[in-house]
Amino acid sequence: MDKGISSRLPQAAASSRPARVPGARAPGAAGTRLRLSGDLERAALLAVADLREMPQRTVEAGFACGRLGEQRHAYTGPLLLDVLLAAGPRFDPVIGKDRVRFLIAVTGRDGHTAVLSWAEIDPRYGGGVALLATRVDGRDMDADGPQLVVPGDTAGGRYVSRIAAIWTGPAAAAGAA
């Protein structure tokens, strides 16, 4: 975990509202921040600039867009796993595999939501890559907000643009039986 970003993910208040990240844009800067919430030690509001402070990775990935056809881009940003680990997921230390019960829901400003399991992105299990892109083909995403990128998703359904919120927690908390 990067100590720089963890210091920027302050403890959440007792309410379910996420704590504000010091230096983050004012509430009037709509669309430039995402709400990180769920079963976390440090819920937060994050700007693209906050995500850029974390270790960055670049991946080339393609998918078939129903509207625009085949798309191929270079995406740069932190791993979703690193962002969530910096926020301190509340895994039960008594239950060794507690993390495999956790789901991750990523929602865009248009309402599109993609769900991943923690085990998909955890290197101890599936170890798949999921990236929160802060740059696409070298273009900064500050005005739009980050994009979820899941290389290998050939249909692109889990590519969520203009992320507004990321929630993580046990499947039971999401209403799963």
Backbone hydrogen bonds in HBPLUS format (Angstrom, degrees):
<---DONOR---> <-ACCEPTOR-->    atom                        ^
c    i                          cat <-CA-CA->   ^        H-A-AA   ^      H-
h    n   atom  resd res      DA  || num        DHA   H-A  angle D-A-AA Bond
n    s   type  num  typ     dist DA aas  dist angle  dist       angle   num
A0006-SER N   A0002-ASP O   3.25 MM   4  6.48 161.7  2.29 150.7 156.2     1
A0007-SER N   A0003-LYS O   3.19 MM   4  6.27 145.3  2.32 143.2 149.7     2
A0008-ARG N   A0005-ILE O   2.80 MM   3  4.89 137.0  1.98 100.2 114.1     3
A0009-LEU N   A0006-SER O   3.29 MM   3  5.10 159.7  2.34  95.9 101.9     4
A0024-ALA N   A0021-VAL O   2.94 MM   3  5.34 160.4  1.98 136.8 137.3     5
A0029-ALA N   A0026-ALA O   2.91 MM   3  5.75 171.6  1.92 132.9 135.7     6
A0030-ALA N   A0028-GLY O   2.88 MM   2  5.49 135.9  2.08 103.5  90.7     7
A0032-THR N   A0029-ALA O   3.43 MM   3  6.20 163.4  2.46 137.6 138.5     8
A0034-LEU N   A0046-LEU O   2.73 MM  12  5.25 148.2  1.83 142.2 151.3     9
A0046-LEU N   A0034-LEU O   2.86 MM  12  5.25 163.3  1.88 150.9 155.2    10
A0035-ARG N   A0164-ALA O   2.83 MM 129  6.20 160.4  1.87 137.0 138.7    11
A0166-ILE N   A0035-ARG O   2.79 MM 131  6.18 158.2  1.84 162.8 162.9    12
A0036-LEU N   A0044-ALA O   2.77 MM   8  5.15 178.2  1.77 165.9 166.3    13
A0044-ALA N   A0036-LEU O   3.00 MM   8  5.15 150.0  2.09 134.3 143.8    14
A0037-SER N   A0166-ILE O   2.90 MM 129  6.32 165.8  1.92 162.7 167.2    15
A0168-THR N   A0037-SER O   3.10 MM 131  6.66 142.3  2.24 138.6 147.8    16
A0040-LEU N   A0038-GLY O   2.92 MM   2  5.51 132.7  2.15 104.9  90.7    17
A0039-ASP N   A0168-THR O   2.79 MM 129  6.15 152.4  1.86 156.3 165.1    18
A0090-ARG N   A0039-ASP O   2.96 MM  51  5.69 164.1  1.99 148.7 146.7    19
A0041-GLU N   A0088-GLY O   2.78 MM  47  4.90 146.1  1.89 126.5 137.9    20
A0042-ARG N   A0087-ALA O   2.89 MM  45  4.81 155.8  1.95 157.0 152.4    21
A0050-ASP N   A0047-ALA O   2.97 MM   3  5.22 127.0  2.26 102.8 116.2    22
A0051-LEU N   A0047-ALA O   3.26 MM   4  6.73 153.7  2.34 149.3 156.0    23
A0052-ARG N   A0048-VAL O   2.99 MM   4  6.33 142.9  2.13 147.6 158.7    24
A0053-GLU N   A0050-ASP O   3.15 MM   3  5.40 149.2  2.25 102.8 111.8    25
A0054-MET N   A0051-LEU O   3.18 MM   3  5.63 161.2  2.22 110.7 116.5    26
A0057-ARG N   A0077-GLY O   2.91 MM  20  5.51 150.6  2.00 130.9 136.5    27
A0077-GLY N   A0057-ARG O   3.02 MM  20  5.51 152.0  2.10 144.0 151.5    28
A0059-VAL N   A0075-TYR O   2.85 MM  16  5.40 154.6  1.92 153.8 161.7    29
A0075-TYR N   A0059-VAL O   2.82 MM  16  5.40 167.4  1.84 166.3 164.6    30
A0061-ALA N   A0073-HIS O   3.02 MM  12  5.80 160.1  2.06 165.3 170.5    31
A0073-HIS N   A0061-ALA O   3.01 MM  12  5.80 163.4  2.03 162.0 162.0    32
A0063-PHE N   A0071-GLN O   2.95 MM   8  5.41 146.4  2.06 142.5 152.4    33
A0071-GLN N   A0063-PHE O   2.82 MM   8  5.41 164.8  1.84 165.6 170.9    34
A0064-ALA N   A0154-THR O   2.76 MM  90  6.07 159.5  1.80 154.4 157.3    35
A0065-CYS N   A0069-GLY O   2.83 MM   4  4.70 161.3  1.86 124.5 125.1    36
A0069-GLY N   A0065-CYS O   2.81 MM   4  4.70 139.5  1.97 133.7 136.3    37
A0137-ASP N   A0074-ALA O   2.69 MM  63  4.89 172.8  1.69 156.2 158.8    38
A0076-THR N   A0135-ARG O   2.95 MM  59  5.11 161.7  1.98 149.2 150.0    39
A0134-THR N   A0076-THR O   2.66 MM  58  5.92 159.1  1.71 150.6 155.1    40
A0135-ARG N   A0076-THR O   3.08 MM  59  5.11 143.5  2.21 150.6 151.1    41
A0132-LEU N   A0078-PRO O   2.92 MM  54  5.67 170.7  1.93 173.5 176.1    42
A0082-ASP N   A0079-LEU O   3.06 MM   3  5.25 118.0  2.46 100.4 114.4    43
A0083-VAL N   A0079-LEU O   3.21 MM   4  6.60 157.4  2.26 153.1 158.9    44
A0080-LEU N   A0130-ALA O   2.80 MM  50  5.56 173.0  1.80 144.1 146.4    45
A0084-LEU N   A0080-LEU O   2.99 MM   4  6.25 166.3  2.01 158.0 161.6    46
A0085-LEU N   A0081-LEU O   2.84 MM   4  6.01 160.5  1.88 153.0 159.0    47
A0086-ALA N   A0082-ASP O   3.00 MM   4  6.11 153.0  2.07 142.7 149.5    48
A0087-ALA N   A0083-VAL O   3.21 MM   4  6.50 133.7  2.44 136.6 148.3    49
A0087-ALA N   A0084-LEU O   3.07 MM   3  5.05 130.4  2.32  95.0 108.6    50
A0088-GLY N   A0085-LEU O   3.07 MM   3  5.17 156.4  2.12 103.1 110.6    51
A0095-ILE N   A0092-ASP O   3.11 MM   3  5.50 138.5  2.29 108.6 119.1    52
A0098-ASP N   A0095-ILE O   3.04 MM   3  5.17 158.0  2.09 122.7 120.3    53
A0100-VAL N   A0097-LYS O   3.04 MM   3  5.83 153.3  2.11 123.1 129.5    54
A0101-ARG N   A0098-ASP O   3.01 MM   3  5.74 165.2  2.03 123.2 128.1    55
A0102-PHE N   A0099-ARG O   3.08 MM   3  5.42 158.3  2.13 110.5 117.2    56
A0171-ALA N   A0101-ARG O   2.77 MM  70  5.72 141.9  1.92 145.3 151.8    57
A0118-TRP N   A0102-PHE O   2.93 MM  16  5.41 166.4  1.95 150.7 146.5    58
A0103-LEU N   A0169-GLY O   2.74 MM  66  5.63 160.2  1.78 162.1 158.4    59
A0169-GLY N   A0103-LEU O   3.15 MM  66  5.63 150.4  2.24 146.1 154.0    60
A0104-ILE N   A0116-LEU O   2.79 MM  12  5.12 150.3  1.88 159.2 156.9    61
A0116-LEU N   A0104-ILE O   2.83 MM  12  5.12 159.1  1.87 149.3 156.3    62
A0105-ALA N   A0167-TRP O   2.81 MM  62  5.18 161.7  1.84 152.6 158.9    63
A0167-TRP N   A0105-ALA O   2.91 MM  62  5.18 161.8  1.94 149.7 155.4    64
A0106-VAL N   A0114-ALA O   2.87 MM   8  5.37 170.1  1.88 162.6 165.1    65
A0114-ALA N   A0106-VAL O   2.92 MM   8  5.37 155.4  1.98 149.7 156.2    66
A0107-THR N   A0165-ALA O   2.86 MM  58  5.23 172.3  1.87 157.7 159.9    67
A0164-ALA N   A0107-THR O   2.76 MM  57  5.84 166.0  1.78 149.0 153.8    68
A0165-ALA N   A0107-THR O   3.15 MM  58  5.23 161.1  2.19 147.1 148.6    69
A0108-GLY N   A0112-HIS O   2.83 MM   4  5.33 163.1  1.86 155.3 160.3    70
A0111-GLY N   A0108-GLY O   2.92 MM   3  5.31 162.6  1.95 116.3 120.2    71
A0109-ARG N   A0162-ARG O   2.88 MM  53  5.82 145.3  2.00 147.8 154.2    72
A0120-GLU N   A0117-SER O   3.08 MM   3  5.42 138.8  2.26 104.5 115.3    73
A0121-ILE N   A0118-TRP O   3.06 MM   3  5.68 134.6  2.27 114.7 124.8    74
A0122-ASP N   A0118-TRP O   3.06 MM   4  6.12 130.4  2.31 150.8 164.9    75
A0126-GLY N   A0119-ALA O   2.77 MM   7  5.67 154.2  1.84 152.6 158.3    76
A0128-GLY N   A0120-GLU O   2.59 MM   8  5.53 151.4  1.66 162.0 159.3    77
A0125-TYR N   A0122-ASP O   2.93 MM   3  5.54 163.8  1.96 122.3 127.7    78
A0127-GLY N   A0122-ASP O   2.88 MM   5  4.80 134.4  2.09 125.4 124.1    79
A0131-LEU N   A0149-VAL O   2.87 MM  18  5.04 165.2  1.89 149.7 153.9    80
A0149-VAL N   A0131-LEU O   2.85 MM  18  5.04 152.4  1.92 149.6 154.5    81
A0133-ALA N   A0147-GLN O   2.70 MM  14  4.99 147.6  1.81 163.2 152.1    82
A0147-GLN N   A0133-ALA O   3.12 MM  14  4.99 147.2  2.23 127.4 137.4    83
A0141-MET N   A0134-THR O   2.84 MM   7  5.20 148.0  1.94 153.2 145.0    84
A0136-VAL N   A0139-ARG O   2.95 MM   3  5.19 152.4  2.03 141.4 145.2    85
A0139-ARG N   A0136-VAL O   2.88 MM   3  5.19 164.3  1.91 119.3 121.3    86
A0145-GLY N   A0141-MET O   2.71 MM   4  5.45 158.8  1.75 167.2 170.2    87
A0163-ILE N   A0146-PRO O   2.99 MM  17  5.66 173.8  2.00 158.8 160.0    88
A0148-LEU N   A0160-VAL O   2.80 MM  12  4.92 153.3  1.87 143.7 146.9    89
A0153-ASP N   A0150-VAL O   3.07 MM   3  5.94 157.7  2.13 148.6 151.2    90
A0156-GLY N   A0153-ASP O   3.14 MM   3  5.30 144.3  2.27 103.4 113.8    91
A0159-TYR N   A0156-GLY O   3.09 MM   3  5.26 163.8  2.12 111.3 114.3    92
A0173-ALA N   A0170-PRO O   2.92 MM   3  5.42 134.5  2.13 112.7 124.4    93
A0174-ALA N   A0171-ALA O   3.00 MM   3  5.22 139.3  2.17 104.7 116.4    94
A0176-ALA N   A0171-ALA O   3.18 MM   5  5.46 153.9  2.25 150.8 142.9    95
A0175-GLY N   A0172-ALA O   3.16 MM   3  5.23 158.9  2.20 103.0 108.5    96
